[in-house]
Amino acid sequence: MGNTSSRVTAQDKAILDLKLQRDKLHQYQRRITVLTDKETAIARQMLAAGDKKRALLALRRKKYQESLLEKTDLQLAQLEQLTRNVEFALIQKDVVFGLQQGTAVLREIHAEMGGIEHVEKLMGETADAIAYQREVSDMLGGRITNQDEDEVEDELAALEAEVNGPSTLPDVPVTKLPKTHAQQEEYLPVASRERETERRAMLAS
């Protein structure tokens, strides 16, 4: 009998590596829910306190984490499908690059997983917390897409309505505004207008 290990091709190994990396991503997706739930709670708390800026930062950070996992998983799934259906030599570089990107994302998310205390810094008032908030804001500025920003704004508006109640426009007043002297005189009969003129002349004398 020959050595069965020689039957494992580079293509087989790439498919296995991609599957393993996707499995890890799915594990992180489940675990990071703890963080994103906390970020939503912080956003709600900040809105209740009237601090819209920190609420927005918490939601932007949450959106970035969710999008990062989702997009990386999609890329790995596409590579896995290609690896099965296309001659492996043609896409080997893409697969290697995709795996490297996936590893970098996993490393970044793993660092995030360490940190409920980091999430809580989003609402802190200390110099350290404010520095961290600035660092997160600067980092997100270059990484979050316009579409993600729009979705964050929508989520913020929904949370605002939940916390503060829907904003309502004031009722249109039904009482008529008092007419000016000129308007009042316009509708007075001629005799009444003459009397009004005389009355004003008397008051002025």
GULUM-372820 format. One record per residue: residue number from 1; residue in one letter; x, y, z of N, C-alpha, C in turn. Coordinates in steps of 0.02 Angstrom, whole numbers, plus 32768, in hexadecimal, padded with zeros to 4 digits. Layout:
N
node base NUM romi a nx X ny Y nz Z cax X cay Y caz Z cx X cy Y cz Z
...
This chain:
205
node base 1 romi m nx 802A ny 7FC4 nz 8000 cax 8000 cay 8000 caz 8000 cx 802C cy 803F cz 8000
node base 2 romi g nx 8018 ny 8071 nz 7FDA cax 803F cay 80AE caz 7FD6 cx 8030 cy 80DC cz 8011
node base 3 romi n nx 8056 ny 810F nz 8014 cax 804D cay 8140 caz 8049 cx 8010 cy 816C cz 8039
node base 4 romi t nx 7FDA ny 8167 nz 8061 cax 7F9C cay 818B caz 8053 cx 7FA4 cy 81D6 cz 8059
node base 5 romi s nx 7FD6 ny 81EE nz 8081 cax 7FDF cay 8236 caz 808B cx 7FF2 cy 8258 cz 8049
node base 6 romi s nx 8010 ny 8232 nz 801A cax 8025 cay 8250 caz 7FDB cx 7FE8 cy 8262 cz 7FB1
node base 7 romi r nx 7FAD ny 8247 nz 7FC2 cax 7F71 cay 8256 caz 7F9C cx 7F53 cy 829A cz 7FAD
node base 8 romi v nx 7F69 ny 82B7 nz 7FE4 cax 7F4F cay 82F9 caz 7FF8 cx 7F71 cy 832E cz 7FCE
node base 9 romi t nx 7F4B ny 834C nz 7FA2 cax 7F68 cay 837E caz 7F74 cx 7F68 cy 83C4 cz 7F94
node base 10 romi a nx 7F8A ny 83F2 nz 7F73 cax 7F89 cay 8437 caz 7F8A cx 7F42 cy 8453 cz 7F89
node base 11 romi q nx 7F1C ny 843C nz 7F58 cax 7ED6 cay 8453 caz 7F53 cx 7EAD cy 843A cz 7F8F
node base 12 romi d nx 7EB6 ny 83FB nz 7FA1 cax 7E93 cay 83E0 caz 7FDC cx 7EA5 cy 8406 cz 801B
node base 13 romi k nx 7EE6 ny 8414 nz 8022 cax 7EFC cay 8438 caz 805E cx 7EDF cy 847E cz 805F
node base 14 romi a nx 7EDC ny 84A0 nz 8025 cax 7EC1 cay 84E4 caz 8023 cx 7E77 cy 84E4 cz 8036
node base 15 romi i nx 7E51 ny 84B3 nz 801D cax 7E0A cay 84AF caz 802E cx 7E01 cy 84A5 cz 8079
node base 16 romi l nx 7E2B ny 8478 nz 8095 cax 7E27 cay 846A caz 80DD cx 7E38 cy 84AA cz 8105
node base 17 romi d nx 7E6D ny 84CD nz 80F0 cax 7E81 cay 850A caz 8113 cx 7E4A cy 853E cz 8111
node base 18 romi l nx 7E2B ny 8545 nz 80D7 cax 7DF5 cay 8576 caz 80D0 cx 7DBA cy 8564 cz 80FC
node base 19 romi k nx 7DA9 ny 8524 nz 80FE cax 7D71 cay 850D caz 8128 cx 7D80 cy 851A cz 8172
node base 20 romi l nx 7DBD ny 8509 nz 8187 cax 7DCF cay 8513 caz 81CD cx 7DCD cy 855D cz 81E0
node base 21 romi q nx 7DE4 ny 8587 nz 81B2 cax 7DE4 cay 85CE caz 81C1 cx 7D9C cy 85E9 cz 81C5
node base 22 romi r nx 7D71 ny 85D0 nz 8199 cax 7D2B cay 85E6 caz 819C cx 7D0A cy 85CE cz 81DD
node base 23 romi d nx 7D1B ny 8592 nz 81F2 cax 7D00 cay 8578 caz 8231 cx 7D13 cy 85A5 cz 826C
node base 24 romi k nx 7D52 ny 85BB nz 826B cax 7D69 cay 85E9 caz 82A0 cx 7D43 cy 862B cz 829E
node base 25 romi l nx 7D39 ny 8644 nz 8261 cax 7D13 cay 8682 caz 8259 cx 7CCD cy 867B cz 8275
node base 26 romi h nx 7CAD ny 8642 nz 8268 cax 7C69 cay 8637 caz 8281 cx 7C68 cy 8634 cz 82CD
node base 27 romi q nx 7C9D ny 8617 nz 82EA cax 7CA1 cay 8616 caz 8333 cx 7CA6 cy 865D cz 834F
node base 28 romi y nx 7CCF ny 8686 nz 832E cax 7CD7 cay 86CB caz 8344 cx 7C96 cy 86F3 cz 833B
node base 29 romi q nx 7C72 ny 86E4 nz 8305 cax 7C32 cay 8706 caz 82F9 cx 7C02 cy 86FA cz 8333
node base 30 romi r nx 7C02 ny 86BD nz 834C cax 7BD5 cay 86AD caz 8385 cx 7BEE cy 86D0 cz 83C4
node base 31 romi r nx 7C30 ny 86CF nz 83CF cax 7C4B cay 86EA caz 840C cx 7C4A cy 8737 cz 840E
node base 32 romi i nx 7C52 ny 8755 nz 83D3 cax 7C56 cay 879E caz 83D1 cx 7C11 cy 87BE cz 83DD
node base 33 romi t nx 7BDC ny 8795 nz 83D9 cax 7B99 cay 87AE caz 83E9 cx 7B98 cy 87CC cz 842F
node base 34 romi v nx 7BBF ny 87B0 nz 845D cax 7BC3 cay 87CA caz 84A2 cx 7BDA cy 8813 cz 84A0
node base 35 romi l nx 7C0D ny 8820 nz 8476 cax 7C27 cay 8864 caz 8471 cx 7BF6 cy 8893 cz 844E
node base 36 romi t nx 7BD9 ny 887C nz 8416 cax 7BAC cay 88A8 caz 83F0 cx 7B6C cy 88B7 cz 8418
node base 37 romi d nx 7B55 ny 8887 nz 843F cax 7B1B cay 8895 caz 846A cx 7B2D cy 88CA cz 849E
node base 38 romi k nx 7B6A ny 88C5 nz 84B9 cax 7B80 cay 88F7 caz 84EA cx 7B86 cy 893C cz 84CA
node base 39 romi e nx 7B9F ny 893E nz 848C cax 7BA6 cay 897E caz 8469 cx 7B62 cy 899E cz 845C
node base 40 romi t nx 7B30 ny 8974 nz 844B cax 7AED cay 898E caz 8442 cx 7AD1 cy 89AA cz 8483
node base 41 romi a nx 7ADD ny 8986 nz 84BA cax 7AC6 cay 899D caz 84FC cx 7AE7 cy 89DF cz 850E
node base 42 romi i nx 7B27 ny 89E6 nz 84FF cax 7B4B cay 8A24 caz 850E cx 7B2F cy 8A5E cz 84E4
node base 43 romi a nx 7B21 ny 8A50 nz 84A4 cax 7B04 cay 8A83 caz 8479 cx 7AC1 cy 8A9B cz 8495
node base 44 romi r nx 7A99 ny 8A6C nz 84AC cax 7A57 cay 8A7E caz 84C9 cx 7A60 cy 8AA8 cz 8508
node base 45 romi q nx 7A91 ny 8A94 nz 8531 cax 7A9F cay 8AB7 caz 8570 cx 7AB8 cy 8AFE cz 8562
node base 46 romi m nx 7AE3 ny 8B06 nz 8530 cax 7AFE cay 8B47 caz 851F cx 7AC7 cy 8B75 cz 8502
node base 47 romi l nx 7A9A ny 8B59 nz 84DB cax 7A63 cay 8B81 caz 84C0 cx 7A35 cy 8B99 cz 84F8
node base 48 romi a nx 7A29 ny 8B6D nz 8529 cax 79FF cay 8B81 caz 8562 cx 7A1F cy 8BBA cz 8589
node base 49 romi a nx 7A62 ny 8BBB nz 8588 cax 7A87 cay 8BF0 caz 85AC cx 7A91 cy 8C2E cz 8580
node base 50 romi g nx 7A79 ny 8C2C nz 8542 cax 7A7F cay 8C64 caz 8515 cx 7AC3 cy 8C68 cz 84F2
node base 51 romi d nx 7AEA ny 8C31 nz 84F4 cax 7B2E cay 8C31 caz 84D6 cx 7B2B cy 8C0C cz 8494
node base 52 romi k nx 7B15 ny 8C2E nz 8461 cax 7B0C cay 8C0F caz 841F cx 7B4F cy 8BFB cz 83FF
node base 53 romi k nx 7B83 ny 8C22 nz 840D cax 7BC4 cay 8C15 caz 83EE cx 7BE0 cy 8BD1 cz 8404
node base 54 romi r nx 7BDD ny 8BC2 nz 8444 cax 7BF7 cay 8B82 caz 845C cx 7BC9 cy 8B48 cz 8447
node base 55 romi a nx 7B88 ny 8B55 nz 8443 cax 7B59 cay 8B22 caz 842B cx 7B6A cy 8B0E cz 83E4
node base 56 romi l nx 7B79 ny 8B40 nz 83BB cax 7B8A cay 8B33 caz 8375 cx 7BCB cy 8B0C cz 8370
node base 57 romi l nx 7BFC ny 8B1D nz 8399 cax 7C3C cay 8AFA caz 8399 cx 7C33 cy 8AB0 cz 83A9
node base 58 romi a nx 7C0A ny 8AA1 nz 83DC cax 7BFD cay 8A5B caz 83EF cx 7BDD cy 8A35 cz 83B5
node base 59 romi l nx 7BAE ny 8A53 nz 8393 cax 7B8C cay 8A32 caz 835B cx 7BBA cy 8A2A cz 831F
node base 60 romi r nx 7BE6 ny 8A5A nz 8314 cax 7C16 cay 8A54 caz 82DC cx 7C47 cy 8A1B cz 82E9
node base 61 romi r nx 7C5E ny 8A16 nz 8326 cax 7C8C cay 89E0 caz 8337 cx 7C6B cy 899C cz 832F
node base 62 romi k nx 7C2D ny 8997 nz 8345 cax 7C06 cay 8959 caz 833F cx 7BFE cy 8947 cz 82F5
node base 63 romi k nx 7BEC ny 8978 nz 82CC cax 7BE1 cay 896C caz 8284 cx 7C20 cy 8954 cz 8263
node base 64 romi y nx 7C59 ny 8972 nz 8276 cax 7C99 cay 895F caz 8258 cx 7CA9 cy 8916 cz 8268
node base 65 romi q nx 7C9F ny 8901 nz 82A6 cax 7CAE cay 88BD caz 82BA cx 7C81 cy 888B cz 8294
node base 66 romi e nx 7C41 ny 889A nz 828F cax 7C12 cay 886E caz 826D cx 7C23 cy 886A cz 8222
node base 67 romi s nx 7C32 ny 88A3 nz 8203 cax 7C41 cay 88A4 caz 81BC cx 7C82 cy 8880 cz 81AC
node base 68 romi l nx 7CB3 ny 8888 nz 81D9 cax 7CF4 cay 8868 caz 81CF cx 7CEC cy 881D cz 81CC
node base 69 romi l nx 7CC8 ny 8801 nz 81FB cax 7CBD cay 87B8 caz 81FC cx 7C95 cy 87A1 cz 81BF
node base 70 romi e nx 7C60 ny 87C6 nz 81B0 cax 7C34 cay 87B3 caz 8179 cx 7C58 cy 87B3 cz 8136
node base 71 romi k nx 7C7E ny 87E9 nz 8129 cax 7CA0 cay 87EF caz 80E9 cx 7CD8 cy 87BC cz 80E2
node base 72 romi t nx 7CFD ny 87B0 nz 8118 cax 7D33 cay 877F caz 8116 cx 7D17 cy 8739 cz 810A
node base 73 romi d nx 7CE0 ny 8729 nz 812A cax 7CC0 cay 86E8 caz 8120 cx 7CAB cy 86DF cz 80D8
node base 74 romi l nx 7C8E ny 8714 nz 80BB cax 7C78 cay 8711 caz 8075 cx 7CB2 cy 8706 cz 8046
node base 75 romi q nx 7CEA ny 8729 nz 8052 cax 7D25 cay 8721 caz 8028 cx 7D40 cy 86DA cz 802C
node base 76 romi l nx 7D43 ny 86BF nz 8069 cax 7D5D cay 867A caz 8071 cx 7D2E cy 8647 cz 8050
node base 77 romi a nx 7CEC ny 8653 nz 8055 cax 7CBC cay 8626 caz 8036 cx 7CC4 cy 8626 cz 7FEA
node base 78 romi q nx 7CCF ny 8661 nz 7FCD cax 7CD9 cay 8666 caz 7F85 cx 7D19 cy 8643 cz 7F6F
node base 79 romi l nx 7D4E ny 864C nz 7F97 cax 7D8D cay 862A caz 7F88 cx 7D86 cy 85DE cz 7F8D
node base 80 romi e nx 7D61 ny 85C8 nz 7FC0 cax 7D56 cay 8580 caz 7FC8 cx 7D31 cy 8563 cz 7F8C
node base 81 romi q nx 7CFF ny 8588 nz 7F73 cax 7CD9 cay 8572 caz 7F39 cx 7D06 cy 8570 cz 7EFB
node base 82 romi l nx 7D2F ny 85A4 nz 7EF3 cax 7D5D cay 85A6 caz 7EBA cx 7D8F cy 856D cz 7EBC
node base 83 romi t nx 7DA7 ny 855F nz 7EF8 cax 7DD9 cay 852A caz 7EFF cx 7DBD cy 84E6 cz 7EEA
node base 84 romi r nx 7D7D ny 84DD nz 7EF3 cax 7D5D cay 849D caz 7EE0 cx 7D51 cy 849A cz 7E95
node base 85 romi n nx 7D45 ny 84D4 nz 7E75 cax 7D2B cay 84D3 caz 7E31 cx 7D5C cy 84EA cz 7DFB
node base 86 romi v nx 7D93 ny 850A nz 7E10 cax 7DC2 cay 8525 caz 7DE0 cx 7E05 cy 8502 cz 7DE9
node base 87 romi e nx 7E2B ny 84FD nz 7DB3 cax 7E6D cay 84DE caz 7DB8 cx 7E96 cy 8503 cz 7DEE
node base 88 romi f nx 7EAC ny 84DE nz 7E1F cax 7EC9 cay 84FD caz 7E5B cx 7F06 cy 8528 cz 7E4C
node base 89 romi a nx 7F2E ny 8514 nz 7E1C cax 7F6B cay 853A caz 7E0C cx 7F5B cy 8582 cz 7DF7
node base 90 romi l nx 7F1F ny 858C nz 7DDA cax 7F0C cay 85CE caz 7DC2 cx 7EFB cy 85FE cz 7DFA
node base 91 romi i nx 7EE5 ny 85E3 nz 7E33 cax 7ECD cay 860F caz 7E6A cx 7EF5 cy 8605 cz 7EAA
node base 92 romi q nx 7F2C ny 85DF nz 7EA6 cax 7F51 cay 85CF caz 7EE3 cx 7F68 cy 860E cz 7F08
node base 93 romi k nx 7F80 ny 8640 nz 7EE2 cax 7F97 cay 867E caz 7F02 cx 7F5D cy 86A2 cz 7F25
node base 94 romi d nx 7F23 ny 86A1 nz 7F05 cax 7EE8 cay 86C1 caz 7F24 cx 7ED4 cy 869E cz 7F64
node base 95 romi v nx 7ED8 ny 865D nz 7F65 cax 7EC6 cay 8636 caz 7FA0 cx 7EF7 cy 8645 cz 7FD9
node base 96 romi v nx 7F37 ny 8645 nz 7FC8 cax 7F6A cay 8654 caz 7FFC cx 7F5F cy 869A cz 8018
node base 97 romi f nx 7F52 ny 86CA nz 7FEB cax 7F46 cay 870E caz 8002 cx 7F07 cy 8712 cz 802D
node base 98 romi g nx 7ED3 ny 86EE nz 8017 cax 7E94 cay 86ED caz 803D cx 7E9D cy 86D0 cz 8083
node base 99 romi l nx 7EC5 ny 869C nz 8087 cax 7ED2 cay 867D caz 80C9 cx 7EFA cy 86AD cz 80F5
node base 100 romi q nx 7F29 ny 86D1 nz 80D7 cax 7F50 cay 8702 caz 80FE cx 7F22 cy 8739 cz 8119
node base 101 romi q nx 7EF5 ny 8751 nz 80EE cax 7EC5 cay 8784 caz 8104 cx 7E98 cy 876A cz 813C
node base 102 romi g nx 7E80 ny 872C nz 8134 cax 7E56 cay 870E caz 8166 cx 7E79 cy 8707 cz 81A9
node base 103 romi t nx 7EB9 ny 86F4 nz 81A6 cax 7EE0 cay 86EE caz 81E4 cx 7EE8 cy 8732 cz 8206
node base 104 romi a nx 7EF3 ny 8766 nz 81DE cax 7EFA cay 87AA caz 81FB cx 7EB9 cy 87C0 cz 821C
node base 105 romi v nx 7E81 ny 87B1 nz 81FB cax 7E3F cay 87C3 caz 8217 cx 7E33 cy 879D cz 8258
node base 106 romi l nx 7E42 ny 875C nz 8258 cax 7E39 cay 8734 caz 8295 cx 7E63 cy 874F cz 82CE
node base 107 romi r nx 7EA0 ny 8764 nz 82BD cax 7ECC cay 8780 caz 82F1 cx 7EAF cy 87C1 cz 830E
node base 108 romi e nx 7E94 ny 87EA nz 82E1 cax 7E77 cay 882A caz 82F7 cx 7E39 cy 881E cz 8322
node base 109 romi i nx 7E0E ny 87F0 nz 830A cax 7DD1 cay 87E2 caz 8330 cx 7DE2 cy 87C1 cz 8373
node base 110 romi h nx 7E15 ny 8796 nz 8373 cax 7E29 cay 8776 caz 83B1 cx 7E3E cy 87AB cz 83E5
node base 111 romi a nx 7E61 ny 87DE nz 83CE cax 7E75 cay 8814 caz 83FB cx 7E37 cy 8838 cz 8416
node base 112 romi e nx 7E05 ny 8841 nz 83EB cax 7DC7 cay 8861 caz 8401 cx 7DA2 cy 8837 cz 8435
node base 113 romi m nx 7DA8 ny 87F5 nz 842D cax 7D83 cay 87C8 caz 8459 cx 7D9A cy 87CF cz 84A1
node base 114 romi g nx 7DD7 ny 87EA nz 84AB cax 7DF0 cay 87F1 caz 84EE cx 7DCC cy 8825 cz 8516
node base 115 romi g nx 7D9D ny 8847 nz 84F6 cax 7D8E cay 8884 caz 8515 cx 7D4C cy 88A2 cz 8523
node base 116 romi i nx 7D26 ny 8889 nz 8552 cax 7CEB cay 88AE caz 8569 cx 7D03 cy 88F1 cz 8588
node base 117 romi e nx 7D3D ny 88EF nz 85A9 cax 7D56 cay 892C caz 85C9 cx 7D65 cy 8961 cz 8594
node base 118 romi h nx 7D7A ny 894B nz 8558 cax 7D86 cay 897B caz 8521 cx 7D44 cy 8999 cz 850A
node base 119 romi v nx 7D11 ny 8971 nz 8507 cax 7CCF cay 898A caz 84F2 cx 7CB7 cy 89BE cz 8524
node base 120 romi e nx 7CC1 ny 89B0 nz 8564 cax 7CAA cay 89DE caz 8598 cx 7CD0 cy 8A20 cz 8596
node base 121 romi k nx 7D0C ny 8A20 nz 8579 cax 7D31 cay 8A5F caz 8573 cx 7D0E cy 8A90 cz 8544
node base 122 romi l nx 7CE1 ny 8A75 nz 8519 cax 7CBE cay 8AA0 caz 84EA cx 7C92 cy 8AD4 cz 850C
node base 123 romi m nx 7C81 ny 8AC8 nz 854C cax 7C57 cay 8AF8 caz 856F cx 7C7D cy 8B19 cz 85A9
node base 124 romi g nx 7CBF ny 8B0C nz 85AD cax 7CE6 cay 8B27 caz 85E4 cx 7CF5 cy 8B71 cz 85DC
node base 125 romi e nx 7D03 ny 8B91 nz 8614 cax 7D13 cay 8BD8 caz 8615 cx 7D5C cy 8BE5 cz 8628
node base 126 romi t nx 7D82 ny 8BB0 nz 8639 cax 7DC7 cay 8BBA caz 864D cx 7DF2 cy 8BCB cz 860F
node base 127 romi a nx 7E2D ny 8BE5 nz 861B cax 7E5A cay 8BF6 caz 85E4 cx 7E6B cy 8BB9 cz 85BB
node base 128 romi d nx 7E75 ny 8B80 nz 85DD cax 7E85 cay 8B41 caz 85BA cx 7E4B cy 8B2C cz 858D
node base 129 romi a nx 7E0D ny 8B31 nz 85A8 cax 7DD2 cay 8B1D caz 8581 cx 7DC8 cy 8B4C cz 8546
node base 130 romi i nx 7DD2 ny 8B8C nz 8550 cax 7DC9 cay 8BBD caz 8519 cx 7DFD cy 8BB1 cz 84E3
node base 131 romi a nx 7E3B ny 8BA1 nz 84F7 cax 7E70 cay 8B92 caz 84C6 cx 7E5E cy 8B53 cz 849E
node base 132 romi y nx 7E42 ny 8B21 nz 84C1 cax 7E2D cay 8AE3 caz 849F cx 7DF5 cy 8AF2 cz 846D
node base 133 romi q nx 7DC4 ny 8B1B nz 8482 cax 7D8C cay 8B2D caz 8456 cx 7DA6 cy 8B50 cz 8417
node base 134 romi r nx 7DD6 ny 8B7C nz 841F cax 7DF3 cay 8BA0 caz 83E6 cx 7E17 cy 8B6F cz 83B7
node base 135 romi e nx 7E3A ny 8B40 nz 83D6 cax 7E5F cay 8B0D caz 83AF cx 7E2F cy 8AE3 cz 8386
node base 136 romi v nx 7DF8 ny 8ACC nz 83A5 cax 7DC7 cay 8AA4 caz 8382 cx 7DA6 cy 8ACB cz 8349
node base 137 romi s nx 7D95 ny 8B0A nz 8358 cax 7D75 cay 8B34 caz 8325 cx 7DA3 cy 8B3F cz 82E9
node base 138 romi d nx 7DE3 ny 8B4B nz 82F6 cax 7E13 cay 8B54 caz 82BF cx 7E1B cy 8B14 cz 8297
node base 139 romi m nx 7E1E ny 8ADC nz 82B9 cax 7E25 cay 8A9B caz 8297 cx 7DE9 cy 8A8D cz 826A
node base 140 romi l nx 7DAD ny 8A99 nz 8284 cax 7D70 cay 8A8B caz 825E cx 7D69 cy 8AB9 cz 8222
node base 141 romi g nx 7D84 ny 8AF6 nz 8228 cax 7D7E cay 8B26 caz 81F2 cx 7D99 cy 8B0D cz 81B0
node base 142 romi g nx 7DCD ny 8AE3 nz 81B2 cax 7DEA cay 8AC9 caz 8175 cx 7DD2 cy 8A84 cz 8162
node base 143 romi r nx 7DA8 ny 8A65 nz 818B cax 7D97 cay 8A1F caz 817E cx 7D4C cy 8A11 cz 8174
node base 144 romi i nx 7D22 ny 8A3E nz 8189 cax 7CDA cay 8A32 caz 8184 cx 7CC0 cy 8A52 cz 8144
node base 145 romi t nx 7C96 ny 8A2F nz 811F cax 7C7F cay 8A47 caz 80DE cx 7C46 cy 8A79 cz 80E6
node base 146 romi n nx 7C38 ny 8A9E nz 80B0 cax 7C00 cay 8ACE caz 80B1 cx 7BBE cy 8AAB cz 80BD
node base 147 romi q nx 7BB6 ny 8A70 nz 80A0 cax 7B78 cay 8A4A caz 80AA cx 7B71 cy 8A36 cz 80F3
node base 148 romi d nx 7BA8 ny 8A20 nz 8112 cax 7BA6 cay 8A0F caz 8159 cx 7B95 cy 8A4C cz 8183
node base 149 romi e nx 7BB2 ny 8A86 nz 8171 cax 7BA4 cay 8AC4 caz 8196 cx 7B5A cy 8AD4 cz 8192
node base 150 romi d nx 7B3C ny 8ACB nz 8156 cax 7AF4 cay 8AD9 caz 814F cx 7ACB cy 8AAA cz 817B
node base 151 romi e nx 7ADF ny 8A6A nz 817D cax 7ABA cay 8A3A caz 81A5 cx 7AC1 cy 8A49 cz 81F0
node base 152 romi v nx 7AFC ny 8A61 nz 8203 cax 7B07 cay 8A76 caz 8249 cx 7ADA cy 8AB0 cz 825B
node base 153 romi e nx 7AD5 ny 8AE1 nz 822E cax 7AA9 cay 8B1B caz 823A cx 7A61 cy 8B05 cz 8242
node base 154 romi d nx 7A4C ny 8AD5 nz 8218 cax 7A07 cay 8ABB caz 821D cx 79FC cy 8A99 cz 8261
node base 155 romi e nx 7A2E ny 8A72 nz 8276 cax 7A28 cay 8A4F caz 82B6 cx 7A27 cy 8A81 cz 82F0
node base 156 romi l nx 7A4F ny 8AB6 nz 82EA cax 7A50 cay 8AEA caz 831E cx 7A0B cy 8B0C cz 8323
node base 157 romi a nx 79EE ny 8B1C nz 82E9 cax 79AC cay 8B3C caz 82E8 cx 7977 cy 8B0F cz 8308
node base 158 romi a nx 797B ny 8ACD nz 82F9 cax 794B cay 8A9E caz 8315 cx 7954 cy 8A99 cz 8361
node base 159 romi l nx 7992 ny 8A98 nz 8378 cax 799F cay 8A96 caz 83C0 cx 7987 cy 8AD5 cz 83E3
node base 160 romi e nx 7992 ny 8B0F nz 83C1 cax 797C cay 8B4F caz 83DC cx 7930 cy 8B4F cz 83E6
node base 161 romi a nx 790C ny 8B35 nz 83B4 cax 78C3 cay 8B32 caz 83B9 cx 78AE cy 8B04 cz 83F1
node base 162 romi e nx 78D5 ny 8ACE nz 83FA cax 78C5 cay 8A9E caz 842F cx 78D1 cy 8ABC cz 8474
node base 163 romi v nx 7908 ny 8AE2 nz 847B cax 791B cay 8AFF caz 84BC cx 78F1 cy 8B3C cz 84CC
node base 164 romi n nx 78E9 ny 8B68 nz 849C cax 78C9 cay 8BA9 caz 84A8 cx 7881 cy 8BAD cz 8491
node base 165 romi g nx 786A ny 8B79 nz 846E cax 7828 cay 8B7C caz 8450 cx 782D cy 8B9F cz 840D
node base 166 romi p nx 77FF ny 8B92 nz 83DF cax 7801 cay 8BB1 caz 839D cx 77F9 cy 8BFC cz 83A2
node base 167 romi s nx 7820 ny 8C20 nz 837B cax 781A cay 8C69 caz 837C cx 77DB cy 8C7E cz 8357
node base 168 romi t nx 77B4 ny 8CAA nz 8375 cax 7776 cay 8CC0 caz 8355 cx 777A cy 8D0B cz 8349
node base 169 romi l nx 775E ny 8D20 nz 8311 cax 775C cay 8D67 caz 8302 cx 7726 cy 8D89 cz 832A
node base 170 romi p nx 7730 ny 8DC7 nz 833F cax 76FB cay 8DE9 caz 8365 cx 76BC cy 8DF2 cz 833B
node base 171 romi d nx 7683 ny 8DF0 nz 835D cax 7644 cay 8DFA caz 833A cx 7641 cy 8E40 cz 831D
node base 172 romi v nx 7620 ny 8E45 nz 82E2 cax 7616 cay 8E86 caz 82C3 cx 75E3 cy 8EAD cz 82ED
node base 173 romi p nx 75F4 ny 8EEB nz 8301 cax 75C4 cay 8F11 caz 832A cx 7584 cy 8F1F cz 8304
node base 174 romi v nx 754C ny 8F18 nz 8327 cax 750B cay 8F22 caz 8307 cx 74F1 cy 8F69 cz 8314
node base 175 romi t nx 750E ny 8F8D nz 8345 cax 74F6 cay 8FD1 caz 8353 cx 7512 cy 9001 cz 831F
node base 176 romi k nx 74E8 ny 9031 nz 830C cax 74FD cay 9061 caz 82DA cx 7529 cy 9097 cz 82FA
node base 177 romi l nx 755A ny 90AD nz 82D4 cax 7585 cay 90E2 caz 82ED cx 755F cy 9124 cz 82ED
node base 178 romi p nx 756C ny 914F nz 831D cax 7549 cay 9190 caz 831E cx 755B cy 91B9 cz 82E0
node base 179 romi k nx 752A ny 91DC nz 82C7 cax 7535 cay 9205 caz 828B cx 7558 cy 9245 cz 829F
node base 180 romi t nx 7580 ny 925F nz 8271 cax 75A0 cay 92A0 caz 827B cx 756B cy 92D6 cz 8274
node base 181 romi h nx 757D ny 9313 nz 8289 cax 754E cay 934B caz 8283 cx 7539 cy 9354 cz 823B
node base 182 romi a nx 756A ny 934E nz 820E cax 755A cay 9359 caz 81C7 cx 7528 cy 9325 cz 81AE
node base 183 romi q nx 7533 ny 92E3 nz 81C3 cax 7505 cay 92AE caz 81AE cx 74C0 cy 92B8 cz 81CC
node base 184 romi q nx 74BE ny 92CE nz 820C cax 747E cay 92D8 caz 822D cx 7457 cy 9311 cz 820B
node base 185 romi e nx 747B ny 9346 nz 81FB cax 7459 cay 937F caz 81DB cx 743F cy 936E cz 8196
node base 186 romi e nx 7463 ny 933E nz 8174 cax 744F cay 932C caz 8131 cx 7408 cy 930F cz 812F
node base 187 romi y nx 73F6 ny 92EB nz 8166 cax 73B6 cay 92CA caz 8168 cx 7380 cy 92F4 cz 818D
node base 188 romi l nx 7391 ny 932F nz 81A7 cax 7360 cay 9359 caz 81C9 cx 7337 cy 9380 cz 8196
node base 189 romi p nx 72F7 ny 938A nz 81A2 cax 72D0 cay 93B5 caz 8176 cx 72EB cy 93FC cz 8179
node base 190 romi v nx 72D8 ny 9425 nz 8147 cax 72F4 cay 9469 caz 8141 cx 72E7 cy 9492 cz 8180
node base 191 romi a nx 72AA ny 9490 nz 819C cax 7299 cay 94B7 caz 81D7 cx 72C4 cy 94A2 cz 8212
node base 192 romi s nx 72CD ny 9462 nz 821A cax 72F6 cay 9449 caz 8252 cx 733E cy 945E cz 824A
node base 193 romi r nx 7356 ny 9460 nz 820B cax 739A cay 9474 caz 81FF cx 73A4 cy 94BD cz 8211
node base 194 romi e nx 7372 ny 94E6 nz 8201 cax 7376 cay 952D caz 8212 cx 7377 cy 9538 cz 825D
node base 195 romi r nx 734D ny 9510 nz 8281 cax 734D cay 9516 caz 82CA cx 7390 cy 9501 cz 82E8
node base 196 romi e nx 73AD ny 94CD nz 82CA cax 73EE cay 94B5 caz 82E3 cx 7423 cy 94EA cz 82D8
node base 197 romi t nx 741F ny 950C nz 829F cax 7450 cay 9542 caz 8290 cx 7449 cy 957A cz 82C2
node base 198 romi e nx 740A ny 958D nz 82D0 cax 73FE cay 95C2 caz 8301 cx 7417 cy 95AE cz 8346
node base 199 romi r nx 740C ny 956E nz 8359 cax 7421 cay 9557 caz 839C cx 746D cy 955C cz 83A3
node base 200 romi r nx 7490 ny 9549 nz 836F cax 74D9 cay 954C caz 8372 cx 74F2 cy 9594 cz 8374
node base 201 romi a nx 74CE ny 95C1 nz 8350 cax 74E1 cay 9608 caz 8350 cx 74D7 cy 9625 cz 8395
node base 202 romi m nx 74A2 ny 9610 nz 83B7 cax 7495 cay 9628 caz 83FB cx 74CB cy 9611 cz 842B
node base 203 romi l nx 74DD ny 95D1 nz 8423 cax 7510 cay 95B5 caz 8451 cx 7554 cy 95D8 cz 8446
node base 204 romi a nx 7560 ny 95ED nz 8408 cax 75A0 cay 960B caz 83F9 cx 75A4 cy 9652 cz 8410
node base 205 romi s nx 756A ny 9674 nz 841B cax 7569 cay 96BB caz 842D cx 7576 cy 96C4 cz 8478
